[in-house]
Amino acid sequence: MDLQDQLKNLFPDHVSENISEETNNENGLWIQDDPIICKYEKRKGKPITILEGYTGATEDFKQLAKELKTKLSVGGTFKDDKIIIQGDYRDKIMSMLKAKGFKVKRVGG
């Protein structure tokens, strides 16, 4: 018996609201309804991939950045609520995020 069933037994006349805009993934990251924007830019002649639009906790986004950098074996940073990955890895990053349950939107180029 889960928590919802227990609450229904305690309060049978209560109408539950669907507040769960975000749900928790098995990795501890918050999955959101809005897609994460994955875009490509060139800075100083070098390609970078930028991920932005995550609405969860900052620590979760930093954890996601570290995991992406480790799996891709590339450098990058987390700055101003954006993940910046060195190189054009949009396809790999998008497939990794979709496997985790995120919605991803490709922007640029």
N, C-alpha and C positions, 0 to 999 in steps of 0.2 A: 504494500500500500504506500503510495507516494504522498507527498505533502499536499497536493491538490485534493486528493481523496479525503485526507484527514480533515482539511479545512471545510470540505463540503459536509462531512459528518458533524462537525462542530457548529457550522453556520449554514443550515440548509436553505434559508431564504436569501442568502447573499448572492448577488450576481457578480461574477468575476469579470474583470476587465482585462483585455489583452494588452498589457503594458510592455510585454517582452519585445521591444524593438531590436534589442541586441540579445544574442544568446551566447552562452559560454561554450567554447569548443573543448575537446578533450585535451588540447595542449595548454589550456588556460588562457587563450587569447579570445578577445571578444569579437564575434562575427557581427557585422553590421548590415543593414539593408542597403545603404548607399554604396556604390562601387568605389574601390580604391583607384585613383587615377594613376596610370603608368605612362609616363611620357619620356620622350627622347630629346636631348639637347646636345649642342656642342658648346663647350666652354674652353676658350683658349685653344681651339682646334682639336680638342679631344672629346670623344663621345662620352656622355653620361646618361644614366637612366634615373629618373626621379619618380618616387612613389609618394603620393600625398592624398589627403582626404580621409584619413582614419579618424574615427570619432571616439575610440576607446581610450583607455588610460595611456599616458605617455610611456610608462614603463613597459607596457605590452608592445607598443610600437618599437621601442628600443630593442626588446627581445627579438621581435620579428626581423629587425635590421641585422642583428648579430647572426641570426640563423641563416638569413639569405646570403650574407657575406661569406659565412663559413661554407655553405653548400656550393656556392659558385666559385670559391677560392679567389675572390677579388677584394679590392679595397673599397671603402665607402665610409659614409658618415651619417649621423642623425643630427639634423640641424633645422630649427624653425618648424617643427612638426612635419618634416619631410625626410625621407630616406634617399640619400644620394649614393648610387652605385657607380663605380668607375667602369665604363664600357657599355656597349649596347647589348643588354641581356633581357630585353623586353619579353621575348617569347618564353624563355626559360623561367623568368620570374612570374609571368602570368600563369604558366602551367603549374608552378609550385603553389601559388596562392589559391588557384582554383581547386587544387587537390586538398588544401586545408579548409575549403568551404567559403572562401572570400569571393565576392563579386569584383571583377577587375575590368576597367575600361581603358582601352588603348587610345592614346592621344598623340598626335604628331607623327609625321613621317611614315 
